[in-house]
Amino acid sequence: MSMENILELQQVSKTFSKSNFALENVTFSLPYGSILGFVGENGAGKTTTIGCILNTIAKDSGMVKLFGKEMTDADTDMRERIGVVYDGDNFPAYWTAAQLAKVMSGFYKQWDNILFQKFLKEYKLPANQKIKQYSRGMTMKLAIAVALSHHPQLLILDEATGGLDPVVRDEMLDTFLDFVQEEDHSILLSSHITSDLEKVADYITFIHNGKLIMTVSKNDLVYNYAVMRCKENQFLALDPADIIVYRKRDFQIDVLVSDCKAMQRKYKEIVIDHVSVDEIFLLLVRGDHV
């Protein structure tokens, strides 16, 4: 196992007896100093994977390493080094931010009240207002402020930017980019809002129906992956080795390829488009394999 990774999952699996959902052999790693976007539609297995990482869900098999070792329930020190933000209610609604700070200072050895107050100011969060009176954006900002105020090295965000307006989302993304300026800090950012990930992620891992589709560097996706818009006869003439997935549309066939420049040289007459992470994800999920 390498020391370059803050987080490693190897063949992590989990089945749920009451539903037919299963997480199957999920393997990926997150290097120090980077942001990994974890993409999948709702119900794809993102939250289950995060539960297995944090040991709040008992995995059936596989291995999770954090900071180079496996975490047991006794590893409270290791938990101190992880900040977590969930999509839903992170805190009791009848507390105020000031009360929350008191509780957290007893909970985390590293709790930094000065930093927390700085976030409250920066995010314009009233310290003595009950959390239930906060807007959705404010409650998410509060959760992120709490997560960062005990000086974690690893931040795990489960759909934390969902339902936020674009301005607030942009503020959050700036905060995340600041956080990973420290070389020993990393973020696992689970989201179905792929435009956020296009802005900040270094790597993107796609998950669908409990199975990992692929992990790829964001730059590779943006600069090298592309979609060829083929007519039927053009499609039939393609080398199958060039096709990752394809999808038939009304008058054309969309073909996902991983080396745009090489394809432009090889198939001069076919239109090739760079596309968004969203379109790539849709093709990966809904497309057919040769």
Sine and cosine of phi, psi and omega as CSV:
sin_phi,cos_phi,sin_psi,cos_psi,sin_omega,cos_omega
0.00,0.00,0.66,-0.76,-0.10,-0.99
-1.00,-0.01,0.45,-0.89,0.06,-1.00
-1.00,0.07,0.00,1.00,0.00,-1.00
-0.97,0.24,-0.28,0.96,-0.10,-1.00
-0.97,-0.25,0.73,-0.68,0.05,-1.00
-0.98,0.18,-0.45,0.89,-0.05,-1.00
-0.62,-0.79,0.73,-0.68,0.09,-1.00
-0.69,-0.73,0.73,-0.68,0.13,-0.99
-0.89,-0.45,0.74,-0.68,0.06,-1.00
-0.79,-0.61,0.90,-0.44,0.13,-0.99
0.78,0.62,0.68,0.73,-0.03,-1.00
-0.97,0.22,0.81,-0.59,-0.01,-1.00
-0.75,-0.66,0.52,-0.85,0.04,-1.00
-0.42,-0.91,0.81,-0.58,0.09,-1.00
-0.93,-0.38,0.50,-0.87,0.04,-1.00
-0.90,-0.43,0.87,-0.50,-0.13,-0.99
-0.90,0.43,-0.53,0.85,-0.09,-1.00
-0.99,0.13,-0.26,0.97,0.03,-1.00
-0.78,-0.62,0.19,-0.98,0.00,-1.00
-1.00,-0.08,0.27,0.96,0.02,-1.00
-0.99,0.13,0.67,-0.74,0.08,-1.00
-0.62,-0.78,0.61,-0.79,0.13,-0.99
-1.00,-0.05,0.80,-0.60,-0.13,-0.99
-0.86,-0.51,0.91,-0.42,0.16,-0.99
0.72,0.69,0.80,0.60,-0.01,-1.00
-0.98,0.20,0.85,-0.52,-0.04,-1.00
-0.75,-0.66,0.87,-0.49,0.17,-0.99
-0.30,-0.95,0.25,-0.97,0.04,-1.00
-0.68,-0.73,0.44,-0.90,-0.02,-1.00
-0.86,-0.51,0.92,-0.39,0.00,-1.00
-0.95,0.30,0.39,-0.92,0.10,-0.99
-0.87,0.49,0.57,-0.82,0.10,-0.99
0.97,0.24,0.31,0.95,-0.04,-1.00
-0.69,-0.72,0.21,-0.98,0.02,-1.00
-0.90,-0.44,0.82,-0.58,0.05,-1.00
-0.95,-0.32,0.86,-0.51,0.09,-1.00
-1.00,0.09,0.78,-0.63,-0.05,-1.00
-0.93,-0.37,0.97,-0.26,-0.20,-0.98
-0.94,-0.35,0.71,-0.70,0.12,-0.99
-0.08,-1.00,0.40,-0.92,0.01,-1.00
-0.95,0.32,0.19,-0.98,0.04,-1.00
-0.85,0.52,0.74,-0.68,-0.01,-1.00
1.00,0.03,0.10,1.00,-0.04,-1.00
-0.98,0.21,-0.34,0.94,0.00,-1.00
0.88,-0.48,0.19,0.98,-0.04,-1.00
-0.91,0.41,-0.76,0.65,-0.04,-1.00
-0.92,0.40,-0.61,0.79,0.06,-1.00
-0.89,0.46,-0.68,0.74,0.03,-1.00
-0.87,0.48,-0.71,0.70,0.01,-1.00
-0.89,0.46,-0.63,0.77,0.07,-1.00
-0.87,0.50,-0.65,0.76,0.03,-1.00
-0.92,0.38,-0.59,0.80,0.02,-1.00
-0.90,0.43,-0.69,0.72,-0.09,-1.00
-1.00,0.07,-0.05,1.00,0.01,-1.00
0.93,0.37,0.35,0.93,0.09,-1.00
-1.00,0.04,-0.27,0.96,0.15,-0.99
-0.86,-0.52,0.76,-0.65,0.00,-1.00
-0.99,0.17,0.90,-0.44,0.01,-1.00
-0.96,0.29,0.43,-0.90,0.02,-1.00
-0.99,0.16,-0.61,0.79,-0.03,-1.00
-0.36,-0.93,0.16,-0.99,-0.01,-1.00
0.99,-0.17,-0.04,-1.00,-0.08,-1.00
-0.67,-0.75,0.66,-0.75,0.11,-0.99
-0.85,-0.52,0.81,-0.59,0.08,-1.00
-0.89,-0.45,0.76,-0.65,0.09,-1.00
-0.89,-0.46,0.77,-0.64,-0.02,-1.00
0.80,0.60,0.55,0.83,0.08,-1.00
1.00,0.06,0.01,1.00,0.07,-1.00
-0.59,-0.81,0.31,-0.95,-0.01,-1.00
-0.98,0.20,0.64,-0.77,-0.04,-1.00
-1.00,-0.06,0.73,-0.68,0.12,-0.99
-0.95,-0.31,0.13,-0.99,0.00,-1.00
-0.89,0.45,-0.41,0.91,-0.04,-1.00
-0.98,0.20,-0.21,0.98,-0.10,-1.00
-0.98,0.19,0.92,0.40,-0.01,-1.00
-0.93,0.38,-0.53,0.85,0.01,-1.00
-0.89,0.46,-0.61,0.79,0.00,-1.00
-0.92,0.39,-0.61,0.80,0.02,-1.00
-0.90,0.43,-0.52,0.85,0.04,-1.00
-0.85,0.52,-0.48,0.88,-0.11,-0.99
-1.00,0.03,0.08,1.00,-0.02,-1.00
-0.86,-0.51,0.78,-0.62,0.12,-0.99
-0.96,-0.27,0.73,-0.69,-0.08,-1.00
-0.81,-0.58,0.70,-0.71,0.10,-1.00
-0.78,-0.63,0.84,-0.54,0.04,-1.00
-0.99,-0.12,0.24,-0.97,-0.05,-1.00
-0.95,0.30,-0.56,0.83,-0.15,-0.99
-1.00,0.02,-0.63,-0.78,0.00,-1.00
-0.99,0.17,0.91,-0.42,-0.01,-1.00
-1.00,0.08,-0.40,0.92,-0.09,-1.00
-0.63,-0.77,0.36,-0.93,0.07,-1.00
-0.86,0.51,0.72,-0.69,-0.15,-0.99
-0.94,0.34,-0.40,0.92,-0.08,-1.00
-1.00,0.01,-0.01,1.00,0.10,-1.00
-0.99,0.13,0.31,-0.95,0.19,-0.98
-0.96,-0.26,0.22,-0.98,0.03,-1.00
-0.88,0.47,-0.57,0.82,0.01,-1.00
-0.90,0.43,-0.68,0.73,0.04,-1.00
-0.90,0.43,-0.65,0.76,0.00,-1.00
-0.85,0.52,-0.69,0.73,0.00,-1.00
-0.86,0.51,-0.65,0.76,0.02,-1.00
-0.88,0.48,-0.73,0.68,-0.02,-1.00
-0.89,0.47,-0.71,0.70,-0.05,-1.00
-0.90,0.43,-0.55,0.83,-0.02,-1.00
-0.92,0.39,-0.43,0.90,0.09,-1.00
-0.99,0.15,-0.36,0.93,-0.12,-0.99
-1.00,0.01,-0.65,0.76,-0.06,-1.00
-0.93,-0.37,0.81,-0.59,0.05,-1.00
-0.87,0.49,-0.57,0.82,-0.09,-1.00
-1.00,0.00,0.14,0.99,-0.10,-1.00
-0.82,0.57,0.76,-0.65,-0.06,-1.00
-0.87,-0.49,0.99,-0.13,-0.10,-0.99
-0.93,0.37,-0.52,0.85,0.01,-1.00
-0.90,0.44,-0.69,0.72,0.04,-1.00
-0.90,0.44,-0.68,0.73,-0.01,-1.00
-0.87,0.49,-0.71,0.71,0.02,-1.00
-0.88,0.47,-0.61,0.79,0.03,-1.00
-0.88,0.48,-0.69,0.72,0.05,-1.00
-0.89,0.45,-0.67,0.74,0.00,-1.00
-0.85,0.53,-0.67,0.74,0.03,-1.00
-0.91,0.42,-0.77,0.64,-0.07,-1.00
-0.87,0.50,-0.65,0.76,-0.04,-1.00
-1.00,0.01,0.05,1.00,-0.01,-1.00
0.82,0.58,0.78,0.63,0.01,-1.00
-0.96,-0.29,0.89,-0.45,0.01,-1.00
-0.92,0.39,0.81,-0.59,-0.11,-0.99
-0.94,0.34,-0.44,0.90,-0.11,-0.99
-0.94,-0.33,0.24,0.97,0.06,-1.00
-1.00,-0.08,0.64,-0.77,0.03,-1.00
-0.89,0.45,0.62,-0.78,-0.07,-1.00
-0.86,0.52,-0.52,0.86,-0.04,-1.00
-0.91,0.41,-0.30,0.95,0.03,-1.00
-1.00,0.01,-0.07,1.00,0.05,-1.00
-0.96,0.27,0.47,-0.88,0.15,-0.99
-0.97,0.25,0.18,-0.98,0.03,-1.00
-0.84,0.55,-0.70,0.71,0.00,-1.00
-0.88,0.48,-0.65,0.76,-0.01,-1.00
-0.91,0.41,-0.65,0.76,-0.02,-1.00
-0.92,0.40,-0.58,0.81,0.03,-1.00
-0.93,0.36,-0.64,0.77,0.05,-1.00
-0.88,0.47,-0.64,0.77,0.02,-1.00
-0.88,0.47,-0.71,0.71,-0.02,-1.00
-0.88,0.47,-0.63,0.78,0.01,-1.00
-0.94,0.34,-0.63,0.77,0.05,-1.00
-0.87,0.50,-0.70,0.71,0.02,-1.00
-0.89,0.46,-0.72,0.70,-0.04,-1.00
-0.87,0.50,-0.61,0.79,-0.05,-1.00
-0.99,0.12,-0.33,0.95,-0.13,-0.99
-0.99,0.14,-0.04,1.00,0.15,-0.99
-0.94,-0.33,0.43,0.90,0.12,-0.99
0.78,0.63,0.85,0.53,0.06,-1.00
-0.97,0.24,0.27,-0.96,0.15,-0.99
-0.99,-0.17,-0.50,0.86,-0.04,-1.00
-0.88,-0.48,0.79,-0.61,0.04,-1.00
-0.94,-0.35,0.79,-0.61,0.03,-1.00
-0.89,-0.46,0.87,-0.49,-0.10,-1.00
-0.87,-0.50,0.88,-0.48,-0.02,-1.00
-0.97,-0.24,0.99,-0.16,0.00,-1.00
0.83,0.56,0.57,0.82,-0.11,-0.99
-0.94,0.34,-0.31,0.95,-0.01,-1.00
-0.98,-0.17,-0.02,1.00,0.00,-1.00
-0.90,0.43,0.63,-0.78,0.08,-1.00
0.96,0.27,0.12,0.99,0.05,-1.00
-0.99,-0.12,0.52,-0.86,0.03,-1.00
-0.96,0.28,0.33,-0.94,-0.13,-0.99
-0.84,0.54,-0.57,0.82,-0.03,-1.00
-0.93,0.37,-0.71,0.70,0.02,-1.00
-0.90,0.44,-0.67,0.74,0.02,-1.00
-0.86,0.52,-0.68,0.74,-0.01,-1.00
-0.89,0.45,-0.65,0.76,0.07,-1.00
-0.86,0.51,-0.72,0.70,-0.01,-1.00
-0.87,0.49,-0.70,0.71,-0.03,-1.00
-0.89,0.46,-0.61,0.79,0.08,-1.00
-0.88,0.48,-0.68,0.74,0.03,-1.00
-0.86,0.51,-0.68,0.74,-0.02,-1.00
-0.91,0.42,-0.68,0.73,0.01,-1.00
-0.90,0.44,-0.63,0.78,0.09,-1.00
-0.86,0.51,-0.70,0.71,-0.07,-1.00
-0.85,0.52,-0.68,0.73,-0.05,-1.00
-0.99,0.10,0.09,1.00,0.16,-0.99
-0.89,0.45,-0.49,0.87,0.09,-1.00
-0.96,0.27,0.78,-0.63,-0.16,-0.99
-0.92,0.39,-0.36,0.93,-0.01,-1.00
-0.99,-0.14,0.24,0.97,0.03,-1.00
-0.97,-0.24,0.58,-0.82,0.09,-1.00
-0.56,-0.83,0.30,-0.95,0.02,-1.00
-0.73,-0.68,0.73,-0.68,0.22,-0.97
-0.97,-0.23,0.92,-0.40,-0.12,-0.99
-0.91,-0.42,0.98,-0.18,0.00,-1.00
-1.00,0.04,0.75,-0.67,-0.08,-1.00
-0.30,-0.96,0.44,-0.90,0.22,-0.98
-0.95,-0.31,0.10,0.99,0.08,-1.00
-1.00,-0.07,1.00,-0.03,-0.17,-0.99
-0.95,0.32,-0.36,0.93,0.01,-1.00
-0.90,0.43,-0.55,0.84,0.08,-1.00
-0.87,0.49,-0.70,0.71,-0.06,-1.00
-0.93,0.36,-0.56,0.83,0.05,-1.00
-0.87,0.50,-0.55,0.84,-0.01,-1.00
-0.96,0.27,-0.67,0.74,-0.21,-0.98
-0.88,-0.47,-0.36,0.93,-0.16,-0.99
-0.97,0.25,0.57,-0.82,0.13,-0.99
-1.00,-0.01,-0.55,0.83,0.00,-1.00
-0.72,-0.69,0.46,-0.89,0.08,-1.00
-0.77,-0.64,0.77,-0.64,0.05,-1.00
-0.93,-0.38,0.82,-0.58,0.00,-1.00
-0.98,-0.18,0.76,-0.65,0.06,-1.00
-0.81,-0.58,0.61,-0.79,-0.01,-1.00
-0.51,-0.86,0.78,-0.63,0.01,-1.00
0.78,0.62,0.63,0.77,0.07,-1.00
0.98,0.19,0.00,1.00,0.01,-1.00
-0.89,-0.45,0.60,-0.80,0.05,-1.00
-0.98,0.21,0.77,-0.64,0.06,-1.00
-1.00,0.08,-0.78,0.62,0.06,-1.00
-0.13,-0.99,0.32,-0.95,0.16,-0.99
-0.86,-0.51,0.73,-0.68,-0.07,-1.00
-0.54,-0.84,0.49,-0.87,0.02,-1.00
-0.95,0.32,0.59,-0.80,-0.04,-1.00
-0.86,0.51,-0.65,0.76,0.00,-1.00
-0.89,0.46,-0.62,0.78,0.04,-1.00
-0.88,0.48,-0.71,0.71,0.02,-1.00
-0.88,0.48,-0.71,0.70,-0.11,-0.99
-0.96,0.29,-0.65,0.76,-0.13,-0.99
-0.99,-0.13,-0.48,0.88,-0.12,-0.99
-0.94,-0.33,-0.54,0.84,0.03,-1.00
-0.97,0.25,0.58,-0.82,-0.01,-1.00
-0.37,-0.93,0.16,-0.99,0.01,-1.00
-0.86,-0.52,0.82,-0.58,0.08,-1.00
-1.00,-0.01,0.76,-0.65,0.01,-1.00
-0.99,-0.14,0.99,-0.16,-0.16,-0.99
-0.97,-0.22,0.59,-0.81,0.27,-0.96
-0.99,0.16,0.30,-0.95,-0.08,-1.00
-0.78,0.62,-0.76,0.65,-0.06,-1.00
-0.92,0.39,-0.55,0.83,0.05,-1.00
-0.92,0.40,-0.67,0.74,-0.03,-1.00
-0.87,0.49,-0.70,0.72,-0.04,-1.00
-0.91,0.42,-0.40,0.92,-0.02,-1.00
-1.00,0.04,-0.08,1.00,-0.04,-1.00
-0.94,0.34,0.50,-0.87,0.16,-0.99
-0.97,0.24,0.87,-0.49,-0.06,-1.00
-0.82,0.58,-0.46,0.89,-0.02,-1.00
-0.91,0.41,-0.35,0.94,-0.02,-1.00
-0.99,0.11,-0.25,0.97,-0.15,-0.99
-1.00,-0.06,0.88,-0.47,0.12,-0.99
-0.98,0.19,-0.86,0.52,0.13,-0.99
-0.55,-0.84,0.32,-0.95,0.06,-1.00
-0.67,-0.74,0.38,-0.92,0.02,-1.00
-0.60,-0.80,0.80,-0.60,-0.01,-1.00
-0.98,0.18,0.77,-0.63,0.11,-0.99
-0.92,-0.40,-0.10,-0.99,-0.08,-1.00
-0.79,0.61,-0.86,0.52,-0.13,-0.99
-0.88,-0.47,0.15,0.99,-0.04,-1.00
-0.49,-0.87,0.20,-0.98,0.09,-1.00
-0.85,-0.52,0.83,-0.56,0.03,-1.00
-1.00,0.02,0.77,-0.64,-0.04,-1.00
-0.83,-0.56,0.84,-0.54,0.04,-1.00
-0.99,0.10,0.78,-0.62,0.02,-1.00
-0.78,-0.62,0.36,-0.93,-0.11,-0.99
-0.95,-0.30,-0.03,1.00,0.02,-1.00
-0.68,-0.74,1.00,0.06,-0.11,-0.99
-0.82,0.57,-0.75,0.67,-0.10,-1.00
-0.90,0.44,-0.69,0.72,0.01,-1.00
-0.89,0.46,-0.63,0.77,-0.01,-1.00
-0.93,0.37,-0.59,0.81,0.04,-1.00
-0.89,0.46,-0.61,0.79,0.03,-1.00
-0.95,0.32,-0.63,0.78,-0.12,-0.99
-0.98,0.20,-0.62,0.78,-0.06,-1.00
-0.86,-0.52,0.98,0.20,-0.16,-0.99
-0.91,0.43,-0.46,0.89,-0.13,-0.99
-1.00,-0.04,-0.05,1.00,-0.04,-1.00
-1.00,-0.08,0.69,-0.72,0.06,-1.00
-0.95,0.31,0.78,-0.63,0.02,-1.00
-0.83,-0.55,0.80,-0.60,-0.03,-1.00
-0.91,-0.42,0.66,-0.75,0.28,-0.96
-0.97,0.23,0.66,-0.75,-0.07,-1.00
-0.76,-0.65,0.15,-0.99,-0.02,-1.00
-0.97,0.26,0.29,-0.96,0.08,-1.00
-0.86,0.51,-0.57,0.82,0.04,-1.00
-0.84,0.54,-0.74,0.67,-0.04,-1.00
-0.93,0.38,-0.60,0.80,0.05,-1.00
-0.88,0.47,-0.71,0.71,-0.01,-1.00
-0.88,0.47,-0.69,0.72,0.02,-1.00
-0.87,0.50,-0.68,0.74,0.02,-1.00
-0.90,0.44,-0.68,0.73,-0.01,-1.00
-0.88,0.47,-0.61,0.79,-0.08,-1.00
-0.99,0.15,-0.66,0.75,-0.16,-0.99
-0.97,-0.26,-0.15,0.99,-0.04,-1.00
-0.98,0.20,0.15,-0.99,0.02,-1.00
-0.95,-0.32,0.47,-0.88,0.07,-1.00
-0.99,-0.13,0.49,-0.87,-0.01,-1.00
-0.95,0.32,0.00,0.00,0.00,0.00
